[in-house]
């Protein structure tokens, strides 16, 4: 089954089927996957922001100090492992810059005086605040005299050194006195020049007091249709008088009413058939702020009248109600046009036979007059966009080779009637019509080799009112394809074969080792895989060259029947390749007869390594780079035999002539028969483990000189030469 792409994962609830059934018309299997995400908030530098406020102090003595405040903000960072984009959350953090007090020094000003606390935000830039000090100069103080409204009346300027006191004598303006009676004009005070701000004294006007009486006159004039009538009334008040010595003005307080205005009889205010401008004149107290004489004019006008007109529909519902106003018995003209006093409601009209008069007389008592009306309508079939519709046919071709393309769109227009009610704005539509009886023509779907189209043709069709967009998607599904892989030996015999399946235009790499016959391996030079692409046509078989599977069992790495045999699926090594079968210890007794007839026996064991006998091997030994090599057989899967240590014979006709090397073997009994001719390779054998025989001809006598070097516990031991006749 296909593997999930890197950094993708299955959508929750989605599973991969354990197996599928292949069939020519099988639908594609869709497995939903989505991107994997990783939280990189702790490693992404863009997820952390540090805001810094640095405060640099430069003190009057020249020393410096720096105070650093920081605020940290963090946010989440989620990385998309497919496109490596990172999505960040909102900044989080509640650090604040605390308030910093600025030290103060006598005789110096600090700038600024205090550094306030601040709550930074992620958008706040780093800040630097420099605190400096400057010496205090000779300063001045201001003496201010202000009135009770904080208006400045007089100001004196006093100059003096910082950290000193200056004497000052208080001086009031003329006709003024201190608000605080404890302060005396001409008193001397000491002014601290280190203090800040003005010295303020509150002062007020000097005044004298008394009492007065005031008369008020009210005249009521009734302007009746029969003539004017006048009514006169008098009222009095007393007050305390205060004279301001500064401004010369008098101020009156504590007003008291000693006589008030009487009420006017209501009967004197009425007049039949008219309404007065004042309905009541009640008794009233005079006001100290009113004029000494006041007049009340009472006028009279004729009462207005009204005539109600209602426009109703056929059910008697009131659609509009109009009030025609005027004076009683007055003739008022009626205008039923838009904007007129008797205008019909918008988009309504009078029912046939109903007429509104040109004028009417305003009655004393209102009586409703009703006129019946109905809706106006309009034919909007030619202008209403919903009175016609366009039916579109869209054919999308999803070509596996050319990609997606769309055929030119085809359209047919349908029409219907549309009648608009001008009151409700509702439109009544008729049935859809195809005035020209148009239809979409039949379309034959193109065929693609190796693919099956979702449909063969699109039938001709005449659209109806329910149709809007007719979309046809022509898709192609790849047909199932296969190719045969044939495994042949060096004699072109077919050992096995396997079928590889796929779909048209699918590319895949065929692994030749996946279907190797049991006990076989790829021949030298044979690639282990081949990239192919399925076409819509039949594909020629793929020939794969194979040979018998072989493995070399080294004496130092023996095997048992429990070890699995390479190049097979379920086979194991046979008996005969364990340690005891591949390694032997052989003893040889050597009897040496010395000239002094002393018999010595040498019985030394010699270890032999069993690999494969060199029977039928024409040259079992050779010299290469100063090393003696023995030709050992590679063990066939069906062959387990022995290799014995060899002896080297050297033949020389004359000691000074070039010696010709012959090879011979010392055969030992084998445990298994040779079933197949072995193949050979060269392997090194230490010289110290070989028996070397040298033959030489002296006249007719054959002298055998034996030299045998045998490895012993303490080193090498040499045997004296002897003669054999």
C-alpha positions as CSV (number, residue, x, y, z in Angstrom):
1,X,0.0,0.0,0.0
2,X,1.2,3.6,-0.6
3,X,2.9,5.4,2.3
4,X,1.6,8.7,3.8
5,X,3.7,11.6,2.5
6,X,6.2,13.1,4.9
7,X,4.8,15.6,7.3
8,X,1.2,14.7,6.5
9,X,-1.2,12.6,8.6
10,X,-4.6,11.0,8.2
11,X,-7.6,13.2,8.8
12,X,-9.3,12.1,12.1
13,X,-11.8,9.3,11.4
14,X,-9.9,8.2,8.1
15,X,-8.3,4.8,7.8
16,X,-6.2,3.0,5.2
17,X,-7.8,-0.2,4.0
18,X,-5.8,-3.3,4.7
19,X,-6.4,-4.7,1.2
20,X,-8.2,-3.7,-2.0
21,X,-9.7,-5.7,-4.8
22,X,-8.4,-4.8,-8.2
23,X,-11.0,-4.6,-11.0
24,X,-11.0,-3.0,-14.5
25,X,-13.6,-0.4,-13.5
26,X,-12.7,0.1,-9.8
27,X,-13.2,3.6,-8.5
28,X,-10.2,5.5,-7.2
29,X,-9.6,5.0,-3.4
30,X,-9.4,8.5,-1.8
31,X,-7.6,8.7,1.5
32,X,-8.0,12.1,3.2
33,X,-4.8,13.6,4.8
34,X,-3.9,17.0,6.1
35,X,-0.8,18.9,7.1
36,X,1.1,18.0,10.4
37,X,1.8,21.0,12.7
38,X,4.4,21.6,15.4
39,X,4.4,24.0,18.3
40,X,7.7,26.0,17.9
41,X,6.7,28.7,20.4
42,X,9.8,27.9,22.7
43,X,12.3,28.0,19.8
44,X,11.0,30.6,17.4
45,X,12.7,34.0,18.1
46,X,9.7,35.7,16.6
47,X,7.4,34.4,19.4
48,X,9.2,36.5,22.1
49,X,9.5,40.3,22.3
50,X,11.4,42.3,25.0
51,X,10.5,46.0,25.5
52,X,13.2,48.0,27.3
53,X,13.1,51.4,29.1
54,X,16.5,52.7,30.0
55,X,16.8,55.6,32.5
56,X,20.2,57.5,32.6
57,X,20.9,59.7,35.7
58,X,23.6,62.4,35.5
59,X,23.9,63.8,39.0
60,X,25.1,67.3,39.9
61,X,28.6,65.9,41.0
62,X,29.1,64.4,37.5
63,X,28.4,60.8,38.5
64,X,26.1,58.6,36.4
65,X,23.7,55.8,37.0
66,X,21.6,53.7,34.6
67,X,18.4,51.9,35.6
68,X,17.0,49.4,33.0
69,X,13.4,48.1,33.0
70,X,12.1,45.3,30.8
71,X,8.8,43.9,29.8
72,X,8.4,40.5,28.1
73,X,5.7,39.5,25.6
74,X,5.2,36.0,24.2
75,X,2.9,34.5,21.6
76,X,2.2,31.0,20.2
77,X,4.0,29.9,17.1
78,X,2.5,26.9,15.2
79,X,4.6,25.6,12.2
80,X,3.1,23.9,9.2
81,X,5.5,21.0,8.6
82,X,4.5,20.8,4.9
83,X,5.1,24.3,3.6
84,X,7.2,25.4,6.6
85,X,5.0,28.5,7.3
86,X,4.5,29.6,10.9
87,X,1.2,31.0,12.2
88,X,1.5,33.3,15.2
89,X,-1.1,33.9,18.0
90,X,-1.7,37.2,19.8
91,X,0.9,38.7,22.1
92,X,0.5,37.9,25.8
93,X,2.1,39.7,28.7
94,X,1.3,41.9,31.7
95,X,4.7,43.4,32.7
96,X,4.7,47.1,33.5
97,X,7.4,49.7,33.9
98,X,7.3,50.8,37.6
99,X,7.4,54.4,38.7
100,X,10.9,55.7,39.4
101,X,11.5,58.5,41.9
102,X,14.0,61.1,40.8
103,X,16.4,62.1,43.7
104,X,16.3,65.9,44.6
105,X,19.3,68.1,45.5
106,X,19.3,71.5,47.3
107,X,20.0,74.4,44.9
108,X,19.2,72.2,41.8
109,X,16.3,71.5,39.5
110,X,15.8,68.0,38.2
111,X,14.4,67.3,34.7
112,X,12.1,65.4,34.9
113,X,10.9,65.4,38.5
114,X,9.4,61.9,38.3
115,X,9.3,59.0,35.9
116,X,5.8,57.7,35.9
117,X,4.8,54.0,35.6
118,X,3.9,52.8,32.2
119,X,2.1,49.7,30.8
120,X,3.9,48.9,27.5
121,X,2.2,47.0,24.6
122,X,3.8,44.7,22.0
123,X,4.0,47.7,19.6
124,X,5.8,50.0,22.2
125,X,9.3,50.8,21.0
126,X,12.4,50.8,23.3
127,X,12.6,54.0,25.3
128,X,15.5,56.0,26.8
129,X,14.9,58.6,29.5
130,X,17.7,61.0,30.4
131,X,17.5,62.7,33.9
132,X,19.7,65.8,34.3
133,X,20.1,68.6,37.0
134,X,20.6,72.4,36.6
135,X,21.7,74.9,39.3
136,X,18.9,77.2,40.7
137,X,19.4,80.9,39.6
138,X,18.4,84.1,41.5
139,X,14.6,83.9,41.7
140,X,11.6,86.1,42.2
141,X,8.3,85.7,44.2
142,X,5.0,87.4,43.3
143,X,2.6,88.9,45.8
144,X,-0.9,88.8,44.4
145,X,-4.0,90.6,45.7
146,X,-7.1,88.9,44.2
147,X,-10.9,89.5,44.7
148,X,-13.5,86.9,45.6
149,X,-13.8,85.9,41.9
150,X,-10.0,85.2,41.7
151,X,-9.5,88.4,39.6
152,X,-6.1,89.9,40.0
153,X,-6.4,93.5,41.5
154,X,-2.7,94.2,42.2
155,X,0.7,92.3,42.1
156,X,4.1,93.1,43.6
157,X,7.3,91.3,42.5
158,X,10.0,90.5,45.1
159,X,13.5,89.4,44.1
160,X,16.0,87.4,46.2
161,X,18.6,84.6,46.3
162,X,17.6,81.0,46.4
163,X,17.6,79.6,50.0
164,X,17.0,83.1,51.4
165,X,14.1,85.1,53.1
166,X,13.0,88.7,52.1
167,X,10.9,91.1,54.2
168,X,7.7,92.6,52.6
169,X,5.1,95.1,53.9
170,X,1.5,94.4,52.9
171,X,-0.2,97.3,50.8
172,X,-4.0,97.2,50.1
173,X,-5.5,99.1,47.1
174,X,-7.8,102.1,48.1
175,X,-11.4,101.1,49.3
176,X,-10.3,97.4,49.7
177,X,-10.0,95.3,52.8
178,X,-8.7,91.8,53.5
179,X,-11.2,88.9,53.4
180,X,-9.4,87.5,56.4
181,X,-9.9,90.1,59.1
182,X,-6.9,88.8,61.0
183,X,-4.6,90.3,58.3
184,X,-3.8,94.0,58.7
185,X,-2.8,96.5,56.0
186,X,0.9,97.6,56.5
187,X,1.9,94.4,58.3
188,X,5.5,93.0,57.5
189,X,5.9,89.4,56.4
190,X,9.0,87.2,55.6
191,X,9.0,85.6,52.1
192,X,10.8,82.2,51.6
193,X,12.6,82.5,48.2
194,X,13.0,78.7,48.0
195,X,9.2,78.3,47.9
196,X,7.5,78.0,44.6
197,X,4.4,79.8,43.2
198,X,2.8,83.1,43.9
199,X,1.7,84.4,47.4
200,X,-2.0,85.2,47.2
201,X,-4.0,87.4,49.5
202,X,-7.8,87.6,49.0
203,X,-9.4,91.1,49.3
204,X,-12.9,92.5,48.9
205,X,-14.7,95.8,48.3
206,X,-15.5,98.2,51.3
207,X,-19.4,98.7,51.5
208,X,-22.2,100.6,53.4
209,X,-25.8,99.3,54.0
210,X,-29.5,100.7,54.1
211,X,-33.2,99.8,53.1
212,X,-35.6,100.9,50.2
213,X,-39.3,100.4,49.0
214,X,-40.3,99.8,45.3
215,X,-43.7,100.0,43.5
216,X,-44.7,97.7,40.5
217,X,-47.6,98.4,38.0
218,X,-49.3,95.6,35.8
219,X,-51.8,96.7,33.0
220,X,-54.1,94.0,31.3
221,X,-55.6,95.0,27.9
222,X,-58.4,92.7,26.5
223,X,-58.5,93.2,22.7
224,X,-62.1,91.9,22.2
225,X,-63.9,92.0,18.8
226,X,-66.3,94.5,20.4
227,X,-63.5,96.8,21.7
228,X,-60.6,97.0,24.1
229,X,-60.9,96.7,27.9
230,X,-58.1,97.8,30.4
231,X,-57.4,96.5,33.9
232,X,-54.6,98.2,36.1
233,X,-53.0,96.6,39.2
234,X,-50.3,97.9,41.8
235,X,-47.8,95.7,43.9
236,X,-44.9,96.7,46.3
237,X,-41.6,95.2,47.6
238,X,-38.9,96.2,50.2
239,X,-35.1,95.3,50.1
240,X,-31.8,95.8,52.0
241,X,-29.4,98.2,50.1
242,X,-25.5,97.7,50.0
243,X,-23.4,100.5,48.5
244,X,-20.0,99.4,46.9
245,X,-17.3,102.0,47.7
246,X,-15.1,100.8,44.9
247,X,-17.6,100.7,42.0
248,X,-20.1,103.1,43.4
249,X,-22.9,100.6,42.6
250,X,-25.8,99.6,44.9
251,X,-26.7,96.0,45.5
252,X,-30.2,95.1,46.8
253,X,-30.7,91.9,48.8
254,X,-33.4,90.3,50.9
255,X,-36.4,91.4,48.8
256,X,-39.8,91.1,50.6
257,X,-43.3,91.3,49.0
258,X,-45.6,93.8,50.9
259,X,-48.4,93.8,48.2
260,X,-49.1,91.4,45.3
261,X,-51.0,91.5,42.0
262,X,-54.7,90.3,42.2
263,X,-56.1,87.6,39.8
264,X,-58.3,88.7,36.8
265,X,-61.8,87.2,36.7
266,X,-61.8,84.3,34.0
267,X,-65.3,85.5,32.7
268,X,-63.7,88.7,31.6
269,X,-61.2,86.8,29.4
270,X,-63.8,84.8,27.3
271,X,-65.7,85.7,24.2
272,X,-68.3,83.5,22.4
273,X,-67.1,81.9,19.2
274,X,-63.5,83.0,19.8
275,X,-60.5,81.7,21.6
276,X,-58.4,84.1,23.7
277,X,-54.6,84.3,23.6
278,X,-54.5,84.0,27.4
279,X,-56.8,81.6,29.2
280,X,-56.0,82.7,32.8
281,X,-54.3,85.6,34.6
282,X,-53.7,84.5,38.1
283,X,-52.6,86.4,41.3
284,X,-48.8,86.9,41.3
285,X,-46.0,88.3,43.5
286,X,-43.8,91.0,42.0
287,X,-40.2,90.1,41.2
288,X,-37.3,92.4,42.0
289,X,-35.9,91.8,38.5
290,X,-39.1,92.7,36.6
291,X,-39.7,96.1,35.1
292,X,-41.5,98.8,37.1
293,X,-44.4,98.7,34.6
294,X,-45.6,95.6,32.6
295,X,-48.4,95.1,30.1
296,X,-50.4,91.9,29.2
297,X,-52.3,92.0,25.8
298,X,-55.1,89.4,25.4
299,X,-56.2,88.9,21.7
300,X,-59.1,86.8,20.2
301,X,-59.3,84.7,17.0
302,X,-62.0,82.7,15.4
303,X,-62.0,78.9,16.2
304,X,-60.5,76.7,13.4
305,X,-62.5,73.8,11.9
306,X,-61.5,70.5,10.3
307,X,-62.9,68.2,7.6
308,X,-61.7,64.5,7.6
309,X,-61.3,62.6,4.2
310,X,-60.5,58.9,4.2
311,X,-59.3,56.8,1.1
312,X,-60.4,53.2,1.6
313,X,-59.9,50.0,-0.4
314,X,-62.6,47.6,-1.6
315,X,-62.7,45.9,1.9
316,X,-63.2,49.2,3.7
317,X,-59.6,49.4,5.0
318,X,-58.4,53.0,5.5
319,X,-55.4,53.5,3.2
320,X,-54.9,57.2,3.9
321,X,-56.5,59.8,6.2
322,X,-56.4,63.5,5.4
323,X,-57.5,66.5,7.6
324,X,-58.7,69.5,5.6
325,X,-58.3,72.5,8.0
326,X,-59.6,76.1,7.9
327,X,-61.9,78.4,9.8
328,X,-65.5,77.4,10.5
329,X,-67.7,77.9,7.3
330,X,-64.6,78.7,5.2
331,X,-64.5,77.2,1.7
332,X,-61.2,75.3,1.1
333,X,-60.1,74.1,-2.4
334,X,-59.2,70.4,-2.8
335,X,-56.1,69.2,-4.8
336,X,-55.9,65.5,-5.4
337,X,-52.5,65.8,-7.3
338,X,-49.3,64.6,-5.7
339,X,-48.4,67.1,-2.9
340,X,-51.9,68.5,-2.8
341,X,-54.0,68.8,0.4
342,X,-56.3,65.9,-0.8
343,X,-53.6,63.9,-2.7
344,X,-54.2,60.2,-3.4
345,X,-51.8,57.7,-1.8
346,X,-48.8,56.9,-4.0
347,X,-49.5,54.3,-6.7
348,X,-53.2,54.2,-5.9
349,X,-56.1,55.5,-8.1
350,X,-59.8,56.2,-7.7
351,X,-62.2,53.4,-8.5
352,X,-64.1,54.0,-11.7
353,X,-67.1,56.3,-11.1
354,X,-65.7,57.9,-7.9
355,X,-65.0,61.7,-8.0
356,X,-63.4,64.1,-5.4
357,X,-65.1,67.6,-5.4
358,X,-63.0,70.7,-6.3
359,X,-63.7,72.4,-2.8
360,X,-65.6,71.9,0.5
361,X,-66.8,74.0,3.4
362,X,-65.3,73.5,6.9
363,X,-68.2,72.3,9.2
364,X,-68.7,73.2,12.8
365,X,-68.6,69.5,13.6
366,X,-66.3,67.2,11.7
367,X,-68.0,64.4,9.6
368,X,-65.8,61.8,7.8
369,X,-66.1,61.7,4.0
370,X,-64.8,58.3,2.3
371,X,-63.6,57.7,-1.2
372,X,-62.8,54.2,-2.6
373,X,-59.4,53.6,-4.3
374,X,-57.4,50.6,-5.8
375,X,-53.8,49.6,-6.6
376,X,-52.0,50.7,-9.8
377,X,-50.1,48.0,-11.8
378,X,-47.4,48.0,-14.5
379,X,-46.1,45.5,-17.1
380,X,-42.3,45.2,-16.6
381,X,-41.7,42.1,-18.7
382,X,-39.2,43.9,-21.0
383,X,-37.1,45.5,-18.2
384,X,-37.3,43.0,-15.3
385,X,-34.2,40.8,-15.2
386,X,-36.1,38.0,-13.6
387,X,-38.5,37.8,-16.6
388,X,-35.8,36.0,-18.5
389,X,-33.1,33.5,-17.6
390,X,-30.1,32.0,-19.4
391,X,-29.5,28.2,-19.2
392,X,-25.9,27.4,-19.7
393,X,-24.4,24.0,-20.6
394,X,-20.7,23.6,-19.4
395,X,-18.7,20.5,-20.4
396,X,-15.4,20.1,-18.5
397,X,-12.9,17.6,-19.9
398,X,-10.4,16.1,-17.4
399,X,-7.9,14.8,-19.9
400,X,-5.1,12.7,-18.2
401,X,-2.5,14.0,-20.7
402,X,-3.6,17.5,-21.6
403,X,-5.1,18.4,-18.2
404,X,-8.4,20.0,-17.5
405,X,-10.1,22.2,-20.1
406,X,-13.6,23.4,-20.7
407,X,-15.5,23.4,-24.0
408,X,-17.0,26.7,-25.2
409,X,-20.1,27.4,-23.1
410,X,-23.6,27.0,-24.8
411,X,-26.5,29.1,-23.7
412,X,-30.3,29.2,-24.3
413,X,-32.6,32.1,-23.1
414,X,-36.1,31.4,-21.6
415,X,-38.7,34.2,-21.0
416,X,-41.9,34.9,-19.0
417,X,-44.3,37.8,-18.3
418,X,-43.8,40.1,-15.3
419,X,-46.7,42.4,-13.9
420,X,-45.6,44.7,-11.0
421,X,-48.0,45.9,-8.3
422,X,-46.9,49.5,-7.7
423,X,-48.1,49.5,-4.1
424,X,-46.7,46.3,-2.8
425,X,-43.8,46.2,-5.4
426,X,-44.6,42.5,-5.8
427,X,-44.2,41.1,-9.3
428,X,-46.5,38.3,-10.6
429,X,-44.7,36.1,-13.1
430,X,-46.1,33.9,-15.8
431,X,-44.8,30.4,-16.9
432,X,-41.4,30.1,-18.5
433,X,-41.5,29.9,-22.3
434,X,-38.9,28.8,-24.9
435,X,-40.1,31.0,-27.7
436,X,-37.7,29.5,-30.3
437,X,-37.8,25.9,-29.1
438,X,-34.0,25.8,-28.8
439,X,-32.2,22.7,-27.5
440,X,-28.6,21.7,-26.7
441,X,-27.2,19.3,-29.3
442,X,-25.8,15.8,-28.6
443,X,-22.0,15.7,-27.7
444,X,-19.8,12.6,-28.3
445,X,-17.1,12.2,-25.6
446,X,-13.5,11.7,-27.1
447,X,-11.9,8.3,-26.2
448,X,-8.3,8.0,-24.9
449,X,-6.2,4.8,-25.3
450,X,-5.7,3.1,-22.0
451,X,-8.5,5.0,-20.2
452,X,-12.2,4.6,-19.7
453,X,-14.4,7.8,-19.9
454,X,-17.0,8.4,-17.2
455,X,-19.6,8.6,-20.0
456,X,-19.6,8.0,-23.8
457,X,-21.9,10.9,-24.8
458,X,-24.1,13.7,-23.6
459,X,-27.6,13.5,-25.1
460,X,-29.5,16.4,-26.8
461,X,-31.6,18.3,-24.3
462,X,-34.2,21.1,-24.4
463,X,-34.0,23.1,-21.1
464,X,-37.0,23.9,-18.9
465,X,-37.7,26.6,-16.3
466,X,-36.1,24.7,-13.4
467,X,-32.7,24.6,-15.2
468,X,-29.9,27.1,-14.7
469,X,-26.5,25.7,-15.2
470,X,-26.0,22.2,-16.7
471,X,-22.5,21.0,-15.8
472,X,-21.1,17.8,-17.2
473,X,-17.7,16.6,-15.9
474,X,-16.0,14.1,-18.2
475,X,-13.4,12.2,-16.2
476,X,-11.1,9.4,-17.3
477,X,-10.0,6.5,-15.1
478,X,-6.8,4.6,-15.9
479,X,-7.3,1.0,-17.1
480,X,-5.5,-1.8,-15.3
481,X,-2.2,-2.8,-17.0
482,X,0.4,-5.5,-16.3
483,X,3.8,-6.7,-17.4
484,X,5.4,-10.2,-17.0
485,X,8.8,-10.5,-15.4
486,X,10.5,-13.8,-16.5
487,X,13.4,-15.2,-14.6
488,X,15.9,-17.2,-16.8
489,X,19.1,-19.0,-16.1
490,X,22.3,-18.8,-18.2
491,X,20.7,-21.5,-20.6
492,X,17.7,-19.3,-21.1
493,X,15.5,-21.8,-19.2
494,X,12.5,-20.2,-17.6
495,X,12.9,-20.7,-13.8
496,X,9.9,-18.6,-12.7
497,X,7.8,-15.5,-13.6
498,X,5.8,-12.9,-11.9
499,X,3.2,-10.4,-13.0
500,X,3.4,-6.7,-12.0
501,X,0.2,-4.8,-12.1
502,X,-0.5,-1.1,-12.4
503,X,-2.6,1.5,-14.3
504,X,-2.1,3.4,-17.5
505,X,0.7,6.1,-17.3
506,X,1.7,4.8,-13.9
507,X,5.4,4.8,-13.3
508,X,7.0,2.4,-10.8
509,X,10.2,0.6,-10.0
510,X,10.1,-3.2,-10.2
511,X,12.1,-4.9,-7.5
512,X,13.5,-8.1,-9.1
513,X,14.5,-9.5,-5.8
514,X,10.9,-9.5,-4.5
515,X,9.8,-12.5,-6.6
516,X,13.1,-14.4,-7.1
517,X,12.6,-18.2,-7.3
518,X,13.6,-19.9,-4.1
519,X,17.3,-20.8,-4.0
520,X,18.3,-18.4,-6.8
521,X,20.0,-15.0,-7.0
522,X,20.5,-12.3,-9.6
523,X,23.3,-12.9,-12.1
524,X,26.4,-10.7,-12.2
525,X,25.6,-7.5,-14.1
526,X,21.8,-7.9,-13.6
527,X,20.2,-4.8,-12.1
528,X,18.1,-5.4,-9.0
529,X,15.3,-3.1,-10.2
530,X,13.9,-1.4,-13.3
531,X,11.8,1.7,-13.7
532,X,8.8,1.3,-16.1
533,X,5.8,3.3,-17.2
534,X,2.5,1.5,-18.2
535,X,1.1,2.5,-21.5
536,X,-2.2,1.8,-23.0
537,X,-0.7,-1.0,-25.1
538,X,0.5,-4.5,-24.2
539,X,4.1,-4.5,-22.9
540,X,6.9,-7.0,-23.8
541,X,8.0,-9.3,-21.0
542,X,11.0,-8.2,-18.9
543,X,13.8,-10.9,-18.9
544,X,15.8,-11.1,-15.6
545,X,19.0,-13.3,-15.6
546,X,19.5,-15.4,-12.4
547,X,22.0,-18.0,-11.2
548,X,22.0,-20.6,-8.4
549,X,22.2,-19.0,-5.0
550,X,25.6,-19.6,-3.4
551,X,27.2,-18.9,0.0
552,X,30.7,-19.6,1.4
553,X,30.8,-21.2,4.9
554,X,34.1,-20.1,6.6
555,X,35.6,-22.5,9.1
556,X,35.7,-19.7,11.6
557,X,32.0,-19.0,11.1
558,X,30.3,-22.5,11.0
559,X,26.6,-22.9,10.6
560,X,23.9,-25.3,12.1
561,X,20.5,-26.5,10.8
562,X,18.9,-23.8,13.0
563,X,20.5,-21.0,10.9
564,X,18.4,-19.7,8.0
565,X,20.0,-20.2,4.5
566,X,20.4,-17.1,2.4
567,X,18.6,-16.7,-1.0
568,X,15.8,-18.9,0.3
569,X,12.5,-18.2,2.0
570,X,12.2,-21.1,4.5
571,X,15.3,-23.3,4.0
572,X,18.1,-23.8,6.7
573,X,21.7,-24.9,6.5
574,X,22.1,-28.7,6.2
575,X,24.2,-30.9,8.6
576,X,27.9,-31.0,7.9
577,X,28.9,-27.3,8.1
578,X,29.2,-27.0,11.9
579,X,32.6,-26.4,13.6
580,X,33.5,-30.1,14.1
581,X,32.9,-30.8,10.4
582,X,35.0,-27.9,9.1
583,X,37.9,-28.3,11.6
584,X,40.1,-31.4,12.3
585,X,43.2,-32.1,14.4
586,X,45.4,-34.8,12.7
587,X,48.5,-36.4,14.2
588,X,51.4,-37.7,12.0
589,X,54.2,-39.9,13.4
590,X,57.6,-39.3,11.7
591,X,60.5,-41.7,12.2
592,X,63.9,-40.3,11.6
593,X,66.9,-42.7,11.1
594,X,70.1,-40.8,11.7
595,X,73.6,-42.0,10.5
596,X,74.4,-43.1,14.0
597,X,71.4,-45.4,13.8
598,X,69.5,-43.5,16.6
599,X,65.8,-43.7,16.1
600,X,63.8,-40.7,17.1
601,X,60.1,-40.4,16.8
602,X,58.3,-37.2,16.3
603,X,54.6,-37.2,17.1
604,X,53.2,-33.7,16.7
605,X,49.6,-32.8,16.0
606,X,48.8,-30.5,13.1
607,X,45.5,-28.7,12.7
608,X,43.8,-28.9,9.3
609,X,41.1,-26.5,8.1
610,X,38.4,-28.3,6.1
611,X,36.7,-26.2,3.3
612,X,36.6,-28.1,0.0
613,X,39.0,-30.8,-1.4
614,X,41.0,-29.6,-4.4
615,X,40.2,-32.8,-6.4
616,X,40.2,-32.1,-10.1
617,X,41.7,-28.7,-9.5
618,X,44.7,-28.4,-12.0
619,X,46.5,-25.7,-9.9
620,X,45.4,-25.7,-6.2
621,X,48.2,-23.3,-5.1
622,X,49.9,-20.2,-6.4
623,X,52.3,-17.4,-5.0
624,X,51.1,-13.8,-5.0
625,X,52.9,-10.8,-3.4
626,X,55.1,-13.1,-1.3
627,X,52.0,-15.0,0.0
628,X,51.0,-18.6,-0.6
629,X,47.4,-18.9,-1.8
630,X,45.2,-22.0,-1.8
631,X,42.3,-22.4,-4.2
632,X,39.1,-23.1,-2.1
633,X,35.7,-24.0,-3.5
634,X,32.6,-21.9,-3.0
635,X,30.0,-24.1,-1.3
636,X,27.1,-24.7,-3.6
637,X,23.6,-24.7,-2.0
638,X,23.5,-28.5,-2.7
639,X,27.2,-29.3,-1.9
640,X,29.1,-29.7,1.4
641,X,32.7,-31.1,1.1
642,X,36.2,-30.8,2.7
643,X,39.3,-28.9,1.8
644,X,42.6,-30.2,3.2
645,X,45.9,-28.6,3.7
646,X,48.2,-29.1,0.7
647,X,51.9,-30.0,0.3
648,X,54.3,-28.2,-2.1
649,X,56.7,-30.3,-4.2
650,X,59.6,-28.7,-5.9
651,X,61.4,-30.5,-8.7
652,X,64.9,-29.5,-9.9
653,X,67.2,-31.2,-12.4
654,X,70.1,-29.0,-11.5
655,X,70.4,-26.8,-8.4
656,X,71.3,-23.7,-10.5
657,X,68.6,-24.2,-13.1
658,X,65.2,-22.5,-12.9
659,X,63.1,-24.6,-10.7
660,X,59.7,-25.7,-11.9
661,X,57.0,-25.9,-9.2
662,X,54.7,-28.8,-9.2
663,X,51.6,-29.1,-7.0
664,X,50.3,-32.2,-5.3
665,X,47.7,-32.8,-2.7
666,X,47.4,-34.9,0.4
667,X,43.9,-36.3,0.3
668,X,41.9,-37.0,3.5
669,X,38.6,-38.8,3.7
670,X,35.5,-36.7,3.0
671,X,32.2,-36.8,4.8
672,X,30.0,-35.9,1.8
673,X,30.0,-36.8,-1.8
674,X,30.5,-34.3,-4.6
675,X,27.2,-33.7,-6.3
676,X,28.1,-30.7,-8.4
677,X,31.3,-29.5,-9.9
678,X,32.5,-26.8,-7.5
679,X,33.7,-23.3,-8.5
680,X,36.9,-22.0,-7.0
681,X,38.4,-18.9,-5.5
682,X,41.9,-18.2,-4.1
683,X,42.4,-17.9,-0.3
684,X,45.7,-17.4,1.7
685,X,47.2,-20.3,3.8
686,X,50.0,-19.5,6.2
687,X,53.3,-21.1,5.1
688,X,54.0,-22.3,8.6
689,X,51.1,-24.8,8.2
690,X,52.4,-26.5,5.0
691,X,54.7,-29.5,4.6
692,X,57.4,-28.7,2.0
693,X,59.1,-31.6,0.1
694,X,62.1,-31.1,-2.1
695,X,63.2,-33.8,-4.5
696,X,66.6,-33.8,-6.1
697,X,68.3,-36.3,-8.4
698,X,71.9,-37.3,-7.5
699,X,73.0,-39.9,-10.1
700,X,70.5,-42.7,-9.9
701,X,69.8,-42.3,-6.3
702,X,66.6,-40.5,-5.1
703,X,67.3,-38.5,-2.1
704,X,64.3,-37.1,-0.2
705,X,65.1,-34.2,2.0
706,X,62.3,-33.4,4.3
707,X,62.0,-30.1,6.0
708,X,59.1,-29.6,8.3
709,X,58.5,-26.6,10.4
710,X,55.9,-27.1,13.1
711,X,54.6,-24.5,15.4
712,X,55.1,-25.4,19.0
713,X,54.4,-23.8,22.3
714,X,57.8,-22.1,22.7
715,X,58.6,-21.3,19.0
716,X,59.8,-23.2,15.9
717,X,61.4,-26.6,15.8
718,X,63.6,-27.9,12.9
719,X,64.1,-31.7,12.2
720,X,67.5,-32.9,10.8
721,X,67.4,-34.0,7.2
722,X,67.5,-37.7,6.4
723,X,68.0,-39.9,3.3
724,X,65.6,-42.3,1.7
725,X,66.8,-44.8,-0.9
